[in-house]
């Protein structure tokens, strides 16, 4: 017991002396203190405890970090880490534990140690397509207050929204809606503010989107009657009869025959996108096909044009499975012309021994994205091949 006490005493002495030694280290002898300061400081820096994150002598990791950068922040911010698994949509830098993409680990002029002069400036470092894009800007966007509508880490809604779009709009503009939109539906779920307005900015007054539906240009009466009833699906087909042929295919994207399925994807009034889409095509499609999107979004090997679904799929309808523009092999051969001719045979007469079905490209490849090179479903070195070729 005396020996055990003596060992414990020696250990405590070593620990105390090490702590004193660390406390005596003045990092600012070499590092300019100005580079580690700001209106808001990271607590270890404020305390002068650089050693909480960095080793003063040697380390396995860049910048003498004590542990991997992707793990270091979550040693203290464990509650934030939980957001990565609890929400459906995770901001890519956060999903990759790349905290320094948005936060300065030492000090900042912004709350939350955000980079840039304000929150918006940090966001625009990645979202460059929004920089100086609009003549007229929505005040929160102009002021860099992205957090007024978006959660920076994760959300259960697409585009990391903190609430449903119309509810967000109404939270600030409730009185304006009733005064400026006489006869417009009162219920929040029917307002559909984004069918006319861009939440970031526009070149038009009142943030009306830049591309107008021809019927909308001519006034409401072309589509709406005096009774105020919502136009049905047939109203769209009066002008777009060619779409009617497509949706009559066996595999149809007509989402609501009794109502107006067109406005699930298209804005009836104004848009900033081709064909009056409500959003970028990828965002429109994933609103309903969220599970498909979630299955490949984090995969290292992805189809290069996965965000343009219409390259492979008939958007309104098709006679082929999965609403492909043509049968599975023909769709792939539209870009991959030589596949199936000099590599593994596919098509009529080539049967999968496991089920007797015709071999197609998707027998071995998952076209959206996988963890294997060439979008293979399993490792191409052997694991995939022996699914069929068991006797070789």
Secondary structure, DSSP 8 states (H G I E B T S, - for coil): -HHHHHHHHHHHHHHHHHHHHHHH--GGGTS-GGGG--SEE-HHHHTT-GGGTB-SS--SSGGGBSS-HHHHGGGT-HHHHTHHHHSSEE-HHHHTT-GGGTB-SSEESSGGGBSSSSHHHHHHTT-GGGTT--SEE-HHHHTT-GGGTB-SSEESSGGGBSS-HHHHHHHHHHHHHHHHSTT---SGGGT-GGGTB-SSEESSGGGB-SEE-HHHHT-GGGT--TT-----HHHHHTT-HHHHHHHTSSEE----TTTTGGGGTB-SSEESSGGGBSS-HHHHHHHH-HHHHHHHTT-SEE-TTTT-GGGTB-SSEESSGGGBSS-HHHHHHTT-TTTTTSSS--EEEEE-TTT--EE-HHHHB-SSEESSGGGBSS-TTTTTGGGT-TT-
